[in-house]
């Protein structure tokens, strides 16, 4: 594909992202969902673990907020579009399936980063010092791409009922939260727990957040960034490839 064609597809991806934000993301329930679930999990953990430091708690809140917001809508966009019969118009438009998927990811990225700024502001208000803001910003951006791509990957099964995809999404997302070092540091897990934790991309963002606020990190920060970028690239590539195969089954 020539550079002019790539630029044209990217412009179409931006149009898809704007459409997604307007139709799916700028809704009260979606915003509340992205904030309330991490908040209540954070509150329950705080009440049950009064000995944890404030930076440790805030870093966990950051990780949960970004993860849940970036994966809130992307799993069900394709089913919604198919159910509403708007996916047929998109398939007939001069846009490639990778560009369509990238547009969904871009919308989720913007939403995830925007909502995650709320707990960052709370952290500053509570006096938490972010010693490595550049690392935290890089982690948030990479994490948003990674988790948004994961959400798009979860929507690959050609089911046109959003509730079916949401069930599958929940079965994957919630276990990841509990094995990724958010509530229990990775270094405190048993060997089998550490082996499972390294398979979760959320583990590496949580580690970046811990490092950024001065807490002990389990892995070298360079490894965290490389792993998060690798997961993001893998999820995005697989999502684009599989959607190209399953899209015709939705029409």
SULBELFEN-V993241 format. One record per residue. RES is the residue in one small letter. BURIAL is I if it has 9 or more other C-alpha atoms within 8 Angstrom, else O. Layout:
# SULBELFEN-V993241
RES/BURIAL  RES/BURIAL
This chain:
# SULBELFEN-V993241
x/O  x/O  x/O  x/O  x/O  x/I  x/O  x/O  x/I  x/I  x/O  x/I  x/I  x/I  x/I  x/I  x/I  x/I  x/O  x/I  x/I  x/O  x/O  x/I  x/I  x/I  x/O  x/O  x/O  x/I  x/I  x/O  x/I  x/I  x/I  x/O  x/I  x/I  x/I  x/O  x/O  x/I  x/O  x/O  x/I  x/I  x/O  x/O  x/O  x/O  x/O  x/O  x/O  x/O  x/I  x/I  x/I  x/I  x/I  x/I  x/I  x/I  x/I  x/I  x/I  x/I  x/I  x/I  x/I  x/I  x/I  x/I  x/I  x/I  x/I  x/I  x/I  x/I  x/I  x/I  x/I  x/I  x/I  x/O  x/O  x/I  x/I  x/I  x/O  x/O  x/I  x/O  x/O  x/O  x/I  x/O  x/I  x/I  x/I  x/I  x/I  x/I  x/I  x/I  x/I  x/I  x/I  x/I  x/I  x/O  x/I  x/I  x/I  x/O  x/I  x/I  x/O  x/O  x/I  x/I  x/O  x/O  x/I  x/I  x/O  x/O  x/O  x/I  x/O  x/O  x/O  x/I  x/O  x/O  x/I  x/I  x/O  x/O  x/I  x/I  x/I  x/I  x/I  x/I  x/I  x/I  x/I  x/I  x/I  x/I  x/I  x/I  x/I  x/I  x/I  x/I  x/O  x/I  x/I  x/I  x/I  x/I  x/O  x/O  x/I  x/I  x/O  x/I  x/I  x/O  x/O  x/O  x/O  x/O  x/O  x/I  x/I  x/I  x/I  x/I  x/I  x/I  x/O  x/O  x/I  x/I  x/O  x/O  x/I  x/O  x/O  x/O  x/I  x/I  x/O  x/I  x/I  x/I  x/O  x/I  x/I  x/I  x/I  x/I  x/I  x/I  x/I  x/I  x/I  x/I  x/I  x/I  x/I  x/I  x/I  x/O  x/I  x/O  x/O  x/O  x/I  x/O  x/O  x/I  x/I  x/O  x/I  x/I  x/I  x/O  x/I  x/I  x/I  x/O  x/I  x/I  x/O  x/I  x/I  x/I  x/I  x/I  x/I  x/I  x/O  x/I  x/I  x/O  x/O  x/I  x/O
